[in-house]
Amino acid sequence: MNNTAQAIIDAHPKACYRTLATKLAQAGLLSDHEQLLSAARPNCGYACDGDDDTPGCPVSGRAEP
């Protein structure tokens, strides 16, 4: 497990899957830590913006950009 990736996830407890994926990618960590991200946000995915009749992000409670 990468402590840096976990620290990014832990630092953003209300961030949507997509937002966390972006932050991990910017840190150069996404490709190696998709399982860690999926475990942190098991009810999330990229459909967190309210499109396609989805209710939005179950973690952030709002539509992510």
Distance bins in CASP14 RR format, pairs under 12 A and 6 or more apart:
PFRMAT RR
TARGET T0000
AUTHOR 0000-0000-0000
RMODE 2
METHOD distances of the structure
MODEL  1
1 7 0 0 0 0 0 1 0 0 0 0 0
1 9 0 0 0 0 0 1 0 0 0 0 0
1 29 0 0 0 0 0 1 0 0 0 0 0
1 32 0 0 0 0 0 1 0 0 0 0 0
1 33 0 0 0 0 1 0 0 0 0 0 0
1 35 0 0 0 0 1 0 0 0 0 0 0
1 36 1 0 0 1 0 0 0 0 0 0 0
1 37 0 0 0 0 0 1 0 0 0 0 0
1 39 0 0 0 0 0 1 0 0 0 0 0
1 40 0 0 0 0 0 1 0 0 0 0 0
2 8 0 0 0 0 1 0 0 0 0 0 0
2 9 0 0 0 0 0 1 0 0 0 0 0
2 24 0 0 0 0 1 0 0 0 0 0 0
2 27 0 0 0 0 1 0 0 0 0 0 0
2 28 0 0 0 0 0 1 0 0 0 0 0
2 29 1 0 0 1 0 0 0 0 0 0 0
2 30 0 0 0 0 0 1 0 0 0 0 0
2 31 0 0 0 0 0 1 0 0 0 0 0
2 32 1 0 0 1 0 0 0 0 0 0 0
2 33 1 0 1 0 0 0 0 0 0 0 0
2 34 0 0 0 0 0 1 0 0 0 0 0
2 35 0 0 0 0 0 1 0 0 0 0 0
2 36 1 0 0 1 0 0 0 0 0 0 0
2 37 0 0 0 0 0 1 0 0 0 0 0
3 9 0 0 0 0 0 1 0 0 0 0 0
3 10 0 0 0 0 1 0 0 0 0 0 0
3 27 0 0 0 0 0 1 0 0 0 0 0
3 29 0 0 0 0 0 1 0 0 0 0 0
3 33 0 0 0 0 0 1 0 0 0 0 0
3 36 0 0 0 0 0 1 0 0 0 0 0
4 10 0 0 0 0 0 1 0 0 0 0 0
4 11 0 0 0 0 0 1 0 0 0 0 0
4 23 0 0 0 0 0 1 0 0 0 0 0
4 24 0 0 0 0 1 0 0 0 0 0 0
4 26 0 0 0 0 0 1 0 0 0 0 0
4 27 1 0 0 1 0 0 0 0 0 0 0
4 28 0 0 0 0 1 0 0 0 0 0 0
4 29 1 0 0 1 0 0 0 0 0 0 0
4 30 0 0 0 0 0 1 0 0 0 0 0
4 32 0 0 0 0 0 1 0 0 0 0 0
4 33 0 0 0 0 1 0 0 0 0 0 0
4 36 0 0 0 0 0 1 0 0 0 0 0
5 11 0 0 0 0 0 1 0 0 0 0 0
5 12 0 0 0 0 0 1 0 0 0 0 0
5 20 0 0 0 0 1 0 0 0 0 0 0
5 21 0 0 0 0 0 1 0 0 0 0 0
5 23 0 0 0 0 1 0 0 0 0 0 0
5 24 1 0 1 0 0 0 0 0 0 0 0
5 25 0 0 0 0 0 1 0 0 0 0 0
5 26 0 0 0 0 0 1 0 0 0 0 0
5 27 1 0 0 1 0 0 0 0 0 0 0
5 28 0 0 0 0 1 0 0 0 0 0 0
5 29 1 0 1 0 0 0 0 0 0 0 0
5 30 0 0 0 0 1 0 0 0 0 0 0
5 31 0 0 0 0 0 1 0 0 0 0 0
5 32 1 0 0 1 0 0 0 0 0 0 0
5 33 1 0 1 0 0 0 0 0 0 0 0
5 34 0 0 0 0 1 0 0 0 0 0 0
5 35 0 0 0 0 0 1 0 0 0 0 0
5 36 1 0 1 0 0 0 0 0 0 0 0
5 37 1 0 0 1 0 0 0 0 0 0 0
5 39 0 0 0 0 0 1 0 0 0 0 0
5 40 0 0 0 0 1 0 0 0 0 0 0
6 12 0 0 0 0 0 1 0 0 0 0 0
6 20 0 0 0 0 0 1 0 0 0 0 0
6 24 0 0 0 0 0 1 0 0 0 0 0
6 27 0 0 0 0 0 1 0 0 0 0 0
6 29 0 0 0 0 1 0 0 0 0 0 0
6 33 0 0 0 0 1 0 0 0 0 0 0
6 35 0 0 0 0 0 1 0 0 0 0 0
6 36 1 0 0 1 0 0 0 0 0 0 0
6 37 0 0 0 0 0 1 0 0 0 0 0
6 39 0 0 0 0 0 1 0 0 0 0 0
6 40 0 0 0 0 1 0 0 0 0 0 0
7 20 0 0 0 0 0 1 0 0 0 0 0
7 23 0 0 0 0 0 1 0 0 0 0 0
7 24 0 0 0 0 0 1 0 0 0 0 0
7 27 0 0 0 0 1 0 0 0 0 0 0
7 29 0 0 0 0 0 1 0 0 0 0 0
7 33 0 0 0 0 0 1 0 0 0 0 0
7 36 0 0 0 0 0 1 0 0 0 0 0
7 40 0 0 0 0 0 1 0 0 0 0 0
8 15 0 0 0 0 1 0 0 0 0 0 0
8 19 0 0 0 0 0 1 0 0 0 0 0
8 20 1 0 0 1 0 0 0 0 0 0 0
8 21 0 0 0 0 0 1 0 0 0 0 0
8 22 0 0 0 0 0 1 0 0 0 0 0
8 23 1 0 1 0 0 0 0 0 0 0 0
8 24 1 0 0 1 0 0 0 0 0 0 0
8 25 0 0 0 0 0 1 0 0 0 0 0
8 26 0 0 0 0 1 0 0 0 0 0 0
8 27 1 0 0 1 0 0 0 0 0 0 0
8 28 0 0 0 0 0 1 0 0 0 0 0
8 29 1 0 0 1 0 0 0 0 0 0 0
8 30 0 0 0 0 0 1 0 0 0 0 0
8 33 0 0 0 0 1 0 0 0 0 0 0
8 36 0 0 0 0 1 0 0 0 0 0 0
8 37 0 0 0 0 1 0 0 0 0 0 0
8 40 0 0 0 0 1 0 0 0 0 0 0
9 15 0 0 0 0 1 0 0 0 0 0 0
9 16 0 0 0 0 0 1 0 0 0 0 0
9 17 0 0 0 0 0 1 0 0 0 0 0
9 19 0 0 0 0 0 1 0 0 0 0 0
9 20 1 0 1 0 0 0 0 0 0 0 0
9 21 0 0 0 0 0 1 0 0 0 0 0
9 23 0 0 0 0 1 0 0 0 0 0 0
9 24 1 0 0 1 0 0 0 0 0 0 0
9 27 0 0 0 0 0 1 0 0 0 0 0
9 29 0 0 0 0 0 1 0 0 0 0 0
9 30 0 0 0 0 0 1 0 0 0 0 0
9 33 0 0 0 0 1 0 0 0 0 0 0
9 34 0 0 0 0 0 1 0 0 0 0 0
9 35 0 0 0 0 0 1 0 0 0 0 0
9 36 1 0 0 1 0 0 0 0 0 0 0
9 37 1 0 0 1 0 0 0 0 0 0 0
9 38 0 0 0 0 0 1 0 0 0 0 0
9 39 0 0 0 0 1 0 0 0 0 0 0
9 40 1 0 1 0 0 0 0 0 0 0 0
9 41 0 0 0 0 1 0 0 0 0 0 0
9 44 0 0 0 0 0 1 0 0 0 0 0
9 59 0 0 0 0 0 1 0 0 0 0 0
10 20 0 0 0 0 0 1 0 0 0 0 0
10 23 0 0 0 0 0 1 0 0 0 0 0
10 36 0 0 0 0 0 1 0 0 0 0 0
10 40 0 0 0 0 1 0 0 0 0 0 0
11 19 0 0 0 0 0 1 0 0 0 0 0
11 20 0 0 0 0 1 0 0 0 0 0 0
11 23 0 0 0 0 1 0 0 0 0 0 0
11 24 0 0 0 0 0 1 0 0 0 0 0
11 27 0 0 0 0 0 1 0 0 0 0 0
11 40 0 0 0 0 0 1 0 0 0 0 0
12 18 0 0 0 0 0 1 0 0 0 0 0
12 19 1 0 0 1 0 0 0 0 0 0 0
12 20 1 0 0 1 0 0 0 0 0 0 0
12 21 0 0 0 0 0 1 0 0 0 0 0
12 22 0 0 0 0 0 1 0 0 0 0 0
12 23 1 0 0 1 0 0 0 0 0 0 0
12 24 0 0 0 0 0 1 0 0 0 0 0
12 37 0 0 0 0 0 1 0 0 0 0 0
12 40 0 0 0 0 1 0 0 0 0 0 0
12 41 0 0 0 0 0 1 0 0 0 0 0
12 59 0 0 0 0 1 0 0 0 0 0 0
12 60 0 0 0 0 1 0 0 0 0 0 0
12 64 0 0 0 0 0 1 0 0 0 0 0
13 19 0 0 0 0 0 1 0 0 0 0 0
13 20 0 0 0 0 0 1 0 0 0 0 0
13 40 0 0 0 0 1 0 0 0 0 0 0
13 41 0 0 0 0 0 1 0 0 0 0 0
13 59 0 0 0 0 1 0 0 0 0 0 0
13 60 0 0 0 0 1 0 0 0 0 0 0
14 20 0 0 0 0 0 1 0 0 0 0 0
14 40 0 0 0 0 0 1 0 0 0 0 0
14 41 0 0 0 0 0 1 0 0 0 0 0
14 44 0 0 0 0 0 1 0 0 0 0 0
14 48 0 0 0 0 0 1 0 0 0 0 0
14 57 0 0 0 0 1 0 0 0 0 0 0
14 58 0 0 0 0 0 1 0 0 0 0 0
14 59 1 0 1 0 0 0 0 0 0 0 0
14 60 1 0 1 0 0 0 0 0 0 0 0
14 61 1 0 0 1 0 0 0 0 0 0 0
14 62 0 0 0 0 1 0 0 0 0 0 0
14 64 0 0 0 0 0 1 0 0 0 0 0
15 21 0 0 0 0 1 0 0 0 0 0 0
15 22 0 0 0 0 1 0 0 0 0 0 0
15 23 1 0 0 1 0 0 0 0 0 0 0
15 24 0 0 0 0 0 1 0 0 0 0 0
15 37 0 0 0 0 0 1 0 0 0 0 0
15 40 0 0 0 0 1 0 0 0 0 0 0
15 41 0 0 0 0 1 0 0 0 0 0 0
15 44 0 0 0 0 1 0 0 0 0 0 0
15 45 0 0 0 0 0 1 0 0 0 0 0
15 48 0 0 0 0 1 0 0 0 0 0 0
15 57 0 0 0 0 1 0 0 0 0 0 0
15 59 1 0 0 1 0 0 0 0 0 0 0
15 60 1 0 0 1 0 0 0 0 0 0 0
15 61 0 0 0 0 0 1 0 0 0 0 0
15 62 0 0 0 0 0 1 0 0 0 0 0
15 64 0 0 0 0 1 0 0 0 0 0 0
15 65 0 0 0 0 0 1 0 0 0 0 0
16 22 0 0 0 0 1 0 0 0 0 0 0
16 23 0 0 0 0 0 1 0 0 0 0 0
16 37 0 0 0 0 0 1 0 0 0 0 0
16 40 0 0 0 0 0 1 0 0 0 0 0
16 41 1 0 0 1 0 0 0 0 0 0 0
16 43 0 0 0 0 0 1 0 0 0 0 0
16 44 1 0 0 1 0 0 0 0 0 0 0
16 45 1 0 0 1 0 0 0 0 0 0 0
16 46 0 0 0 0 1 0 0 0 0 0 0
16 47 0 0 0 0 1 0 0 0 0 0 0
16 48 1 0 1 0 0 0 0 0 0 0 0
16 49 0 0 0 0 1 0 0 0 0 0 0
16 50 0 0 0 0 0 1 0 0 0 0 0
16 54 0 0 0 0 0 1 0 0 0 0 0
16 56 0 0 0 0 1 0 0 0 0 0 0
16 57 1 0 1 0 0 0 0 0 0 0 0
16 58 0 0 0 0 1 0 0 0 0 0 0
16 59 1 0 1 0 0 0 0 0 0 0 0
16 60 1 0 1 0 0 0 0 0 0 0 0
16 61 0 0 0 0 1 0 0 0 0 0 0
16 62 0 0 0 0 1 0 0 0 0 0 0
16 63 0 0 0 0 1 0 0 0 0 0 0
16 64 1 0 1 0 0 0 0 0 0 0 0
16 65 0 0 0 0 1 0 0 0 0 0 0
17 23 0 0 0 0 0 1 0 0 0 0 0
17 24 0 0 0 0 0 1 0 0 0 0 0
17 30 0 0 0 0 0 1 0 0 0 0 0
17 34 0 0 0 0 0 1 0 0 0 0 0
17 36 0 0 0 0 0 1 0 0 0 0 0
17 37 1 0 0 1 0 0 0 0 0 0 0
17 38 1 0 0 1 0 0 0 0 0 0 0
17 39 0 0 0 0 0 1 0 0 0 0 0
17 40 0 0 0 0 1 0 0 0 0 0 0
17 41 1 0 1 0 0 0 0 0 0 0 0
17 42 0 0 0 0 1 0 0 0 0 0 0
17 43 0 0 0 0 1 0 0 0 0 0 0
17 44 1 1 0 0 0 0 0 0 0 0 0
17 45 1 0 1 0 0 0 0 0 0 0 0
17 46 1 0 0 1 0 0 0 0 0 0 0
17 47 0 0 0 0 1 0 0 0 0 0 0
17 48 1 0 1 0 0 0 0 0 0 0 0
17 49 0 0 0 0 0 1 0 0 0 0 0
17 56 0 0 0 0 0 1 0 0 0 0 0
17 57 1 0 0 1 0 0 0 0 0 0 0
17 58 0 0 0 0 1 0 0 0 0 0 0
17 59 1 0 0 1 0 0 0 0 0 0 0
17 60 0 0 0 0 1 0 0 0 0 0 0
17 64 0 0 0 0 1 0 0 0 0 0 0
18 24 0 0 0 0 0 1 0 0 0 0 0
18 25 0 0 0 0 0 1 0 0 0 0 0
18 30 0 0 0 0 0 1 0 0 0 0 0
18 37 0 0 0 0 0 1 0 0 0 0 0
18 41 0 0 0 0 1 0 0 0 0 0 0
18 44 1 0 0 1 0 0 0 0 0 0 0
18 45 1 0 0 1 0 0 0 0 0 0 0
18 46 1 0 1 0 0 0 0 0 0 0 0
18 47 0 0 0 0 1 0 0 0 0 0 0
18 48 1 0 1 0 0 0 0 0 0 0 0
18 49 1 0 0 1 0 0 0 0 0 0 0
18 50 0 0 0 0 0 1 0 0 0 0 0
18 51 0 0 0 0 0 1 0 0 0 0 0
18 54 0 0 0 0 0 1 0 0 0 0 0
18 56 0 0 0 0 0 1 0 0 0 0 0
18 57 0 0 0 0 1 0 0 0 0 0 0
18 59 0 0 0 0 0 1 0 0 0 0 0
18 60 0 0 0 0 1 0 0 0 0 0 0
18 63 0 0 0 0 0 1 0 0 0 0 0
18 64 1 0 1 0 0 0 0 0 0 0 0
18 65 0 0 0 0 1 0 0 0 0 0 0
19 25 0 0 0 0 0 1 0 0 0 0 0
19 26 0 0 0 0 0 1 0 0 0 0 0
19 37 0 0 0 0 0 1 0 0 0 0 0
19 40 0 0 0 0 0 1 0 0 0 0 0
19 41 0 0 0 0 1 0 0 0 0 0 0
19 44 0 0 0 0 1 0 0 0 0 0 0
19 45 0 0 0 0 0 1 0 0 0 0 0
19 46 0 0 0 0 0 1 0 0 0 0 0
19 48 0 0 0 0 1 0 0 0 0 0 0
19 49 0 0 0 0 0 1 0 0 0 0 0
19 57 0 0 0 0 1 0 0 0 0 0 0
19 59 0 0 0 0 1 0 0 0 0 0 0
19 60 1 0 0 1 0 0 0 0 0 0 0
19 62 0 0 0 0 0 1 0 0 0 0 0
19 63 0 0 0 0 0 1 0 0 0 0 0
19 64 1 0 1 0 0 0 0 0 0 0 0
19 65 0 0 0 0 1 0 0 0 0 0 0
20 26 0 0 0 0 0 1 0 0 0 0 0
20 27 0 0 0 0 0 1 0 0 0 0 0
20 29 0 0 0 0 0 1 0 0 0 0 0
20 30 0 0 0 0 1 0 0 0 0 0 0
20 33 0 0 0 0 1 0 0 0 0 0 0
20 34 0 0 0 0 0 1 0 0 0 0 0
20 36 0 0 0 0 1 0 0 0 0 0 0
20 37 1 0 1 0 0 0 0 0 0 0 0
20 38 0 0 0 0 0 1 0 0 0 0 0
20 39 0 0 0 0 0 1 0 0 0 0 0
20 40 1 0 0 1 0 0 0 0 0 0 0
20 41 1 0 0 1 0 0 0 0 0 0 0
20 44 0 0 0 0 1 0 0 0 0 0 0
20 45 0 0 0 0 1 0 0 0 0 0 0
20 46 0 0 0 0 0 1 0 0 0 0 0
20 48 0 0 0 0 0 1 0 0 0 0 0
20 57 0 0 0 0 0 1 0 0 0 0 0
20 59 0 0 0 0 1 0 0 0 0 0 0
20 60 0 0 0 0 0 1 0 0 0 0 0
20 64 0 0 0 0 0 1 0 0 0 0 0
21 27 0 0 0 0 0 1 0 0 0 0 0
21 28 0 0 0 0 0 1 0 0 0 0 0
21 29 0 0 0 0 1 0 0 0 0 0 0
21 30 1 0 1 0 0 0 0 0 0 0 0
21 31 0 0 0 0 0 1 0 0 0 0 0
21 33 0 0 0 0 1 0 0 0 0 0 0
21 34 0 0 0 0 1 0 0 0 0 0 0
21 36 0 0 0 0 0 1 0 0 0 0 0
21 37 1 0 0 1 0 0 0 0 0 0 0
21 38 0 0 0 0 1 0 0 0 0 0 0
21 40 0 0 0 0 0 1 0 0 0 0 0
21 41 0 0 0 0 1 0 0 0 0 0 0
21 44 0 0 0 0 1 0 0 0 0 0 0
21 45 0 0 0 0 1 0 0 0 0 0 0
21 46 1 0 0 1 0 0 0 0 0 0 0
21 48 0 0 0 0 0 1 0 0 0 0 0
21 64 0 0 0 0 0 1 0 0 0 0 0
22 28 0 0 0 0 0 1 0 0 0 0 0
22 29 0 0 0 0 0 1 0 0 0 0 0
22 30 0 0 0 0 1 0 0 0 0 0 0
22 37 0 0 0 0 0 1 0 0 0 0 0
22 46 0 0 0 0 0 1 0 0 0 0 0
22 48 0 0 0 0 0 1 0 0 0 0 0
22 64 0 0 0 0 1 0 0 0 0 0 0
22 65 0 0 0 0 1 0 0 0 0 0 0
23 29 0 0 0 0 1 0 0 0 0 0 0
23 30 0 0 0 0 1 0 0 0 0 0 0
23 33 0 0 0 0 0 1 0 0 0 0 0
23 37 0 0 0 0 1 0 0 0 0 0 0
23 40 0 0 0 0 0 1 0 0 0 0 0
24 30 1 0 1 0 0 0 0 0 0 0 0
24 31 0 0 0 0 1 0 0 0 0 0 0
24 32 0 0 0 0 1 0 0 0 0 0 0
24 33 1 0 1 0 0 0 0 0 0 0 0
24 34 0 0 0 0 1 0 0 0 0 0 0
24 35 0 0 0 0 0 1 0 0 0 0 0
24 36 0 0 0 0 1 0 0 0 0 0 0
24 37 1 0 0 1 0 0 0 0 0 0 0
24 38 0 0 0 0 0 1 0 0 0 0 0
24 40 0 0 0 0 0 1 0 0 0 0 0
24 41 0 0 0 0 0 1 0 0 0 0 0
25 31 0 0 0 0 1 0 0 0 0 0 0
25 32 0 0 0 0 0 1 0 0 0 0 0
25 33 0 0 0 0 1 0 0 0 0 0 0
25 34 0 0 0 0 0 1 0 0 0 0 0
25 37 0 0 0 0 0 1 0 0 0 0 0
27 33 0 0 0 0 1 0 0 0 0 0 0
27 37 0 0 0 0 0 1 0 0 0 0 0
29 35 0 0 0 0 0 1 0 0 0 0 0
29 36 0 0 0 0 1 0 0 0 0 0 0
29 37 0 0 0 0 1 0 0 0 0 0 0
30 36 0 0 0 0 1 0 0 0 0 0 0
30 37 1 0 0 1 0 0 0 0 0 0 0
30 38 0 0 0 0 0 1 0 0 0 0 0
31 37 0 0 0 0 0 1 0 0 0 0 0
33 39 0 0 0 0 1 0 0 0 0 0 0
33 40 0 0 0 0 1 0 0 0 0 0 0
34 40 0 0 0 0 0 1 0 0 0 0 0
34 41 0 0 0 0 0 1 0 0 0 0 0
34 45 0 0 0 0 0 1 0 0 0 0 0
34 46 0 0 0 0 0 1 0 0 0 0 0
35 41 0 0 0 0 0 1 0 0 0 0 0
35 42 0 0 0 0 0 1 0 0 0 0 0
36 42 0 0 0 0 0 1 0 0 0 0 0
37 44 0 0 0 0 1 0 0 0 0 0 0
37 45 0 0 0 0 1 0 0 0 0 0 0
37 46 0 0 0 0 0 1 0 0 0 0 0
37 59 0 0 0 0 0 1 0 0 0 0 0
38 44 0 0 0 0 1 0 0 0 0 0 0
38 45 0 0 0 0 1 0 0 0 0 0 0
38 46 0 0 0 0 0 1 0 0 0 0 0
40 59 0 0 0 0 1 0 0 0 0 0 0
41 48 0 0 0 0 1 0 0 0 0 0 0
41 57 0 0 0 0 1 0 0 0 0 0 0
41 58 0 0 0 0 1 0 0 0 0 0 0
41 59 1 0 0 1 0 0 0 0 0 0 0
41 60 0 0 0 0 0 1 0 0 0 0 0
41 64 0 0 0 0 0 1 0 0 0 0 0
42 58 0 0 0 0 1 0 0 0 0 0 0
42 59 0 0 0 0 0 1 0 0 0 0 0
43 54 0 0 0 0 0 1 0 0 0 0 0
43 55 0 0 0 0 0 1 0 0 0 0 0
43 56 0 0 0 0 0 1 0 0 0 0 0
43 57 0 0 0 0 1 0 0 0 0 0 0
43 58 1 0 1 0 0 0 0 0 0 0 0
43 59 1 0 0 1 0 0 0 0 0 0 0
43 60 0 0 0 0 0 1 0 0 0 0 0
43 61 0 0 0 0 0 1 0 0 0 0 0
44 54 0 0 0 0 0 1 0 0 0 0 0
44 55 0 0 0 0 0 1 0 0 0 0 0
44 56 0 0 0 0 1 0 0 0 0 0 0
44 57 1 0 0 1 0 0 0 0 0 0 0
44 58 1 0 0 1 0 0 0 0 0 0 0
44 59 1 0 1 0 0 0 0 0 0 0 0
44 60 0 0 0 0 1 0 0 0 0 0 0
44 61 0 0 0 0 0 1 0 0 0 0 0
44 64 0 0 0 0 1 0 0 0 0 0 0
45 52 0 0 0 0 0 1 0 0 0 0 0
45 54 0 0 0 0 1 0 0 0 0 0 0
45 56 0 0 0 0 0 1 0 0 0 0 0
45 57 0 0 0 0 1 0 0 0 0 0 0
45 58 0 0 0 0 1 0 0 0 0 0 0
45 59 0 0 0 0 1 0 0 0 0 0 0
45 60 0 0 0 0 0 1 0 0 0 0 0
45 64 0 0 0 0 0 1 0 0 0 0 0
46 52 0 0 0 0 0 1 0 0 0 0 0
46 54 0 0 0 0 0 1 0 0 0 0 0
46 56 0 0 0 0 0 1 0 0 0 0 0
46 57 0 0 0 0 0 1 0 0 0 0 0
46 64 0 0 0 0 1 0 0 0 0 0 0
47 53 0 0 0 0 1 0 0 0 0 0 0
47 54 1 0 1 0 0 0 0 0 0 0 0
47 55 0 0 0 0 1 0 0 0 0 0 0
47 56 1 0 0 1 0 0 0 0 0 0 0
47 57 0 0 0 0 1 0 0 0 0 0 0
47 58 0 0 0 0 0 1 0 0 0 0 0
47 63 0 0 0 0 0 1 0 0 0 0 0
47 64 0 0 0 0 0 1 0 0 0 0 0
48 54 1 0 0 1 0 0 0 0 0 0 0
48 55 0 0 0 0 1 0 0 0 0 0 0
48 56 1 0 1 0 0 0 0 0 0 0 0
48 57 1 1 0 0 0 0 0 0 0 0 0
48 58 1 0 0 1 0 0 0 0 0 0 0
48 59 1 0 0 1 0 0 0 0 0 0 0
48 60 1 0 0 1 0 0 0 0 0 0 0
48 61 0 0 0 0 1 0 0 0 0 0 0
48 62 0 0 0 0 1 0 0 0 0 0 0
48 63 1 0 0 1 0 0 0 0 0 0 0
48 64 1 0 1 0 0 0 0 0 0 0 0
48 65 0 0 0 0 0 1 0 0 0 0 0
49 55 0 0 0 0 0 1 0 0 0 0 0
49 56 1 0 0 1 0 0 0 0 0 0 0
49 57 1 0 0 1 0 0 0 0 0 0 0
49 60 0 0 0 0 0 1 0 0 0 0 0
49 61 0 0 0 0 0 1 0 0 0 0 0
49 62 0 0 0 0 1 0 0 0 0 0 0
49 63 1 0 1 0 0 0 0 0 0 0 0
49 64 1 0 1 0 0 0 0 0 0 0 0
49 65 1 0 0 1 0 0 0 0 0 0 0
50 56 1 0 1 0 0 0 0 0 0 0 0
50 57 0 0 0 0 1 0 0 0 0 0 0
50 58 0 0 0 0 0 1 0 0 0 0 0
50 60 0 0 0 0 0 1 0 0 0 0 0
50 61 0 0 0 0 0 1 0 0 0 0 0
50 62 0 0 0 0 1 0 0 0 0 0 0
50 63 1 0 1 0 0 0 0 0 0 0 0
50 64 0 0 0 0 1 0 0 0 0 0 0
50 65 0 0 0 0 0 1 0 0 0 0 0
51 57 0 0 0 0 0 1 0 0 0 0 0
51 63 0 0 0 0 1 0 0 0 0 0 0
51 64 0 0 0 0 0 1 0 0 0 0 0
51 65 0 0 0 0 0 1 0 0 0 0 0
54 61 0 0 0 0 0 1 0 0 0 0 0
54 63 0 0 0 0 1 0 0 0 0 0 0
54 64 0 0 0 0 0 1 0 0 0 0 0
55 61 0 0 0 0 1 0 0 0 0 0 0
55 62 0 0 0 0 0 1 0 0 0 0 0
55 63 0 0 0 0 1 0 0 0 0 0 0
56 62 1 0 0 1 0 0 0 0 0 0 0
56 63 1 0 1 0 0 0 0 0 0 0 0
56 64 1 0 0 1 0 0 0 0 0 0 0
56 65 0 0 0 0 0 1 0 0 0 0 0
57 63 1 0 0 1 0 0 0 0 0 0 0
57 64 1 0 1 0 0 0 0 0 0 0 0
57 65 0 0 0 0 0 1 0 0 0 0 0
58 64 0 0 0 0 0 1 0 0 0 0 0
END
